[in-house]
Amino acid sequence: MTQSPLHVYLYGPDGGPLASRFEDVSDRLSQIDRLHMELDGSFVWVGPNWQLDGMIYDHADRIRYIDLKGHCHLQQWQAMIRWIAEPMGGGPADPLTVWVVHGQVLHDLQSFEAIQWPQS
């Protein structure tokens, strides 16, 4: 598995807000080993030779988008996406839209993963 640098904004369906609430996502992230979550919505998750830094932007109890950057393997990326996108109650995960900051390109989640980690 390759480890690729990334800087993306994560949005909900069609670039709108995520269905997940700020409190739900921050509570989930706060329980992850080696992940430090601040009350303002910033977080960092560190492992051996990889790191993801993020900032959750919310308004009116909805997550508008998440700024996520760092470098990681597909396995860590997919774990982070599950923690972000799964609504409380175990329903289906939000379909995410991924805005690649440096290329200014919009992708659905699966297309982004195929481009970011082509060998996986």
Protein Blocks (a to p, Z undefined) as FASTA:
>chain_A
ZZdddddddddeehiacfbdfklmmmmmmmpghiacdfkopacdddehiacddddddeeh
iafbdcdeddddfklmmmmmmmmmmcghhiacdddddddfklopacdfklmmmmmmmmZZ
